[in-house]
Amino acid sequence: MTVAARRSTCKEKDRRGRVTVVGIGPGGIHHITTRAIDELRSADSIVGFGLYVNQIRSIIRPNARVYSSGMGHEIDRASLALELASRGRRVAVVSSGDPGVYGMAGPIIETVNKLRMKVDVVVVPGVTAATASAASLGAPLMTDFAAISLSDLMVPRNKILERVESALKGDFVLVLYNPQSRSRKEPLRLVHKMLMKYRKPNTPIGIVTAYGRAGERTTVTTLVRMLDHEIDMESTVIIGNSSTKIFDGKILTPRGYYSRGQPTRSRTRTPSRTLR
Amino acid sequence: MTVAARRSTCKEKDRRGRVTVVGIGPGGIHHITTRAIDELRSADSIVGFGLYVNQIRSIIRPNARVYSSGMGHEIDRASLALELASRGRRVAVVSSGDPGVYGMAGPIIETVNKLRMKVDVVVVPGVTAATASAASLGAPLMTDFAAISLSDLMVPRNKILERVESALKGDFVLVLYNPQSRSRKEPLRLVHKMLMKYRKPNTPIGIVTAYGRAGERTTVTTLVRMLDHEIDMESTVIIGNSSTKIFDGKILTPRGYYSRGQPTRSRTRTPSRTLR
């Protein structure tokens, strides 16, 4: 081995690995940030769930090595990514939406700590399903909202229901992630029963499925009719609070700009001027 | 007027106006989606709060007309944008973070309905402060979370406190938007008092200020010391739930991947394979 090669090997051993956990938005490639695109392009190794890796194939380097897996392998995926990074690879872990909202940021950080690895973890935020779905529906989230996942794989069902109940008592707008799947329909039915207890039957409901992808669908309906509609693993469900309304096919939770017929807190001096 | 000019004028009158409400992310230009960039580049008229308009000046057309205003003019800004759109302009309203999270989507939709204008409203989602701040801190939001604004301009203070209390009872991770300003410090003190009642003094707290901008700061601390730190209008505060921990300077709310020392629900068959 030459001196240069030996020096290079030593440098690699001393260099800490780095994993970037990249939020790729809700679907397609148009809701990805320029920072996320740069990170994906810089990576020589891409790790992720197959569907999401396919979503961003047009962005990654042609010679990047891709490690694609099926559902439910978050810890294995995390371990693999960290192992590759500790060997000097530039690793990007692909996470749908935002990595910190029921995504890969948690498994990566839990694993790097459990395994005591000398790997830096950088999280690149993305557009999460709550805000993408809300954009499709109008402005349902304008006041305080709570995000709850109905996936009961790791959180006990009664805990999920307690959370829903607290959020309803606080009059939050609710955003349901992972609302149901073909094999998991009971949690949503139980939640619906609870919703009917705390909210009026005509409470606005928004269901957005496959945002940004082929087959994208947006449904505006009311609470009493919620379960009549198709809701699956690609859906996000938004449940209005006590003030939420439907206007012209859009859902709006007013923030109080218009109270008793006139604008509030909109100061009366000339508001706008043209600048170049 | 020539026949062609008259026809053109008639077409313009029949054409519905269109306002795009564009989320520009938390700061800088790197956390903007490619769709948002396209919309900003297509617009001939840009409407927004001065600070946010300046953030994206490098993206907009050189000859775009810019209508920039001070704080608190949401309804006036909305009315102006809709008026310009109804006259045939391609209008983009700039909204920090995501337009539907305490942003401009609500005022625009409320106003288009109040004024019964024939203008289409399209909302382009962006990266909101909750997820940007979380990315800076590690993975604090991995389970269910609630977003609450402490701005009491339009929502009564007691209502805000009730919401905080419900979220605490439900063991949500909390994200506080607009936590305090030079003239508005009392709400955060009252919230802190309530937090100390429901959470342990060593509950992890994250404070992220000016994410993506000059002067960006990230602080990881504990609940009992929260008010010792600088928190202002550009800050987002994240309050852990009963499971949240600090590891190696990062905040993590575990989702249950590691229970009783071993991974749960990580199926044992070979999880990863290389694809090209």
Contacts between the chains, C-beta under 8 A, distances in Angstrom:
chain1	res1	chain2	res2	distance
A	23	B	127	7.9
A	23	B	131	7.5
A	23	B	135	7.8
A	25	B	33	6.8
A	26	B	125	7.9
A	29	B	34	7.1
A	30	B	33	6.6
A	30	B	34	5.3
A	30	B	35	4.0
A	30	B	38	7.7
A	31	B	33	4.9
A	31	B	34	7.9
A	31	B	35	5.8
A	31	B	125	6.7
A	32	B	33	6.1
A	32	B	34	6.4
A	33	B	25	6.8
A	33	B	30	6.5
A	33	B	31	4.9
A	33	B	32	6.1
A	33	B	33	5.6
A	33	B	127	6.4
A	34	B	29	7.1
A	34	B	30	5.4
A	34	B	31	7.9
A	34	B	32	6.4
A	34	B	34	7.0
A	34	B	37	7.4
A	35	B	30	4.0
A	35	B	31	5.9
A	37	B	34	7.4
A	38	B	30	7.7
A	47	B	272	7.5
A	53	B	275	7.9
A	65	B	274	6.0
A	65	B	276	7.9
A	66	B	274	6.6
A	66	B	275	5.0
A	66	B	276	6.5
A	67	B	272	4.8
A	67	B	273	7.3
A	67	B	274	5.9
A	67	B	275	7.9
A	68	B	272	7.5
A	68	B	273	7.0
A	68	B	275	5.0
A	69	B	271	4.9
A	69	B	272	4.9
A	69	B	273	7.4
A	70	B	271	7.6
A	72	B	265	6.2
A	72	B	266	7.0
A	72	B	267	5.6
A	73	B	266	6.2
A	73	B	267	6.7
A	73	B	271	3.9
A	73	B	272	7.3
A	74	B	257	6.2
A	74	B	266	6.7
A	75	B	257	5.4
A	75	B	258	7.7
A	75	B	263	4.3
A	75	B	266	4.1
A	76	B	266	5.7
A	76	B	271	3.5
A	76	B	272	6.5
A	77	B	271	6.6
A	77	B	272	6.8
A	80	B	271	7.5
A	80	B	272	5.2
A	98	B	127	7.5
A	98	B	131	4.3
A	98	B	134	7.8
A	98	B	135	7.6
A	99	B	135	7.2
A	99	B	139	7.7
A	100	B	131	5.9
A	100	B	134	4.2
A	100	B	135	5.9
A	100	B	139	5.2
A	100	B	140	7.2
A	100	B	141	4.9
A	100	B	142	6.5
A	101	B	131	6.3
A	101	B	134	7.9
A	101	B	141	5.8
A	101	B	142	7.8
A	102	B	142	6.8
A	102	B	255	7.5
A	103	B	142	7.9
A	105	B	134	7.7
A	105	B	135	7.3
A	105	B	138	7.1
A	105	B	139	3.9
A	105	B	142	6.9
A	106	B	139	4.3
A	106	B	142	3.8
A	106	B	252	6.6
A	106	B	253	7.3
A	106	B	254	6.9
A	106	B	255	5.1
A	106	B	257	7.0
A	107	B	255	7.8
A	107	B	257	5.4
A	108	B	139	7.7
A	109	B	138	5.4
A	109	B	139	4.9
A	109	B	247	7.0
A	109	B	250	6.0
A	109	B	252	5.1
A	110	B	139	7.9
A	110	B	252	6.4
A	110	B	254	6.0
A	110	B	257	5.7
A	110	B	258	5.8
A	111	B	257	8.0
A	113	B	247	4.6
A	113	B	248	6.5
A	113	B	252	7.5
A	114	B	258	6.2
A	121	B	138	7.7
A	121	B	250	7.6
A	123	B	134	7.6
A	123	B	135	3.9
A	123	B	136	7.7
A	123	B	138	7.2
A	123	B	139	7.0
A	124	B	135	6.5
A	125	B	26	7.9
A	125	B	31	6.7
A	125	B	127	5.0
A	125	B	131	4.5
A	125	B	132	4.7
A	125	B	134	7.2
A	125	B	135	4.0
A	126	B	127	6.6
A	126	B	131	7.3
A	127	B	23	7.9
A	127	B	33	6.4
A	127	B	98	7.5
A	127	B	125	5.0
A	127	B	126	6.6
A	127	B	127	6.0
A	128	B	128	7.6
A	128	B	131	5.7
A	131	B	23	7.5
A	131	B	98	4.3
A	131	B	100	5.9
A	131	B	101	6.3
A	131	B	125	4.5
A	131	B	126	7.3
A	131	B	128	5.7
A	132	B	125	4.7
A	134	B	98	7.8
A	134	B	100	4.2
A	134	B	101	7.9
A	134	B	105	7.7
A	134	B	123	7.6
A	134	B	125	7.2
A	135	B	23	7.8
A	135	B	98	7.6
A	135	B	99	7.2
A	135	B	100	5.9
A	135	B	105	7.3
A	135	B	123	4.0
A	135	B	124	6.5
A	135	B	125	4.0
A	136	B	123	7.7
A	138	B	105	7.1
A	138	B	109	5.4
A	138	B	121	7.7
A	138	B	123	7.2
A	139	B	99	7.7
A	139	B	100	5.2
A	139	B	105	3.8
A	139	B	106	4.3
A	139	B	108	7.7
A	139	B	109	4.9
A	139	B	110	7.9
A	139	B	123	7.0
A	140	B	100	7.2
A	141	B	100	4.8
A	141	B	101	5.8
A	142	B	100	6.5
A	142	B	101	7.8
A	142	B	102	6.8
A	142	B	103	7.9
A	142	B	105	6.9
A	142	B	106	3.8
A	143	B	149	7.6
A	143	B	155	7.0
A	144	B	146	6.8
A	144	B	147	6.0
A	144	B	148	4.6
A	144	B	149	6.5
A	144	B	163	5.3
A	145	B	146	7.2
A	145	B	147	5.6
A	146	B	144	6.8
A	146	B	145	7.2
A	146	B	146	4.2
A	146	B	147	7.6
A	146	B	167	6.9
A	146	B	170	7.7
A	146	B	172	6.2
A	147	B	144	6.0
A	147	B	145	5.6
A	147	B	146	7.7
A	147	B	147	8.0
A	148	B	144	4.6
A	149	B	143	7.6
A	149	B	144	6.5
A	153	B	265	5.3
A	154	B	255	5.7
A	154	B	256	3.4
A	154	B	257	7.0
A	154	B	264	6.5
A	154	B	265	6.3
A	155	B	143	7.0
A	155	B	255	7.7
A	155	B	256	6.4
A	162	B	170	6.5
A	162	B	171	8.0
A	163	B	144	5.3
A	163	B	170	4.7
A	163	B	171	7.1
A	163	B	172	6.7
A	165	B	170	7.4
A	166	B	166	5.0
A	166	B	167	6.8
A	166	B	169	5.0
A	166	B	170	2.8
A	166	B	171	8.0
A	166	B	172	7.4
A	167	B	146	6.9
A	167	B	166	6.8
A	167	B	167	7.4
A	167	B	170	6.0
A	167	B	172	7.5
A	169	B	166	5.0
A	169	B	169	7.8
A	170	B	146	7.6
A	170	B	162	6.5
A	170	B	163	4.6
A	170	B	165	7.4
A	170	B	166	2.8
A	170	B	167	6.0
A	170	B	170	7.7
A	171	B	162	7.9
A	171	B	163	7.1
A	171	B	166	8.0
A	172	B	146	6.2
A	172	B	163	6.7
A	172	B	166	7.3
A	172	B	167	7.5
A	247	B	109	6.9
A	247	B	113	4.6
A	248	B	113	6.5
A	250	B	109	6.0
A	250	B	121	7.6
A	252	B	106	6.6
A	252	B	109	5.1
A	252	B	110	6.4
A	252	B	113	7.5
A	253	B	106	7.3
A	254	B	106	6.8
A	254	B	110	6.0
A	255	B	102	7.5
A	255	B	106	5.1
A	255	B	107	7.8
A	255	B	154	5.7
A	255	B	155	7.6
A	256	B	154	3.4
A	256	B	155	6.4
A	257	B	74	6.2
A	257	B	75	5.4
A	257	B	106	7.0
A	257	B	107	5.4
A	257	B	110	5.7
A	257	B	111	8.0
A	257	B	154	7.0
A	258	B	75	7.6
A	258	B	110	5.8
A	258	B	114	6.1
A	263	B	75	4.3
A	264	B	154	6.4
A	265	B	72	6.3
A	265	B	153	5.2
A	265	B	154	6.2
A	266	B	72	6.9
A	266	B	73	6.2
A	266	B	74	6.6
A	266	B	75	4.2
A	266	B	76	5.7
A	267	B	72	5.5
A	267	B	73	6.7
A	271	B	69	4.8
A	271	B	70	7.5
A	271	B	73	3.9
A	271	B	76	3.6
A	271	B	77	6.6
A	271	B	80	7.4
A	272	B	47	7.6
A	272	B	67	4.8
A	272	B	68	7.5
A	272	B	69	4.9
A	272	B	73	7.3
A	272	B	76	6.5
A	272	B	77	6.8
A	272	B	80	5.3
A	273	B	67	7.3
A	273	B	68	7.0
A	273	B	69	7.4
A	274	B	65	6.1
A	274	B	66	6.6
A	274	B	67	6.0
A	275	B	53	7.9
A	275	B	66	5.1
A	275	B	67	7.9
A	275	B	68	5.1
A	276	B	66	6.6
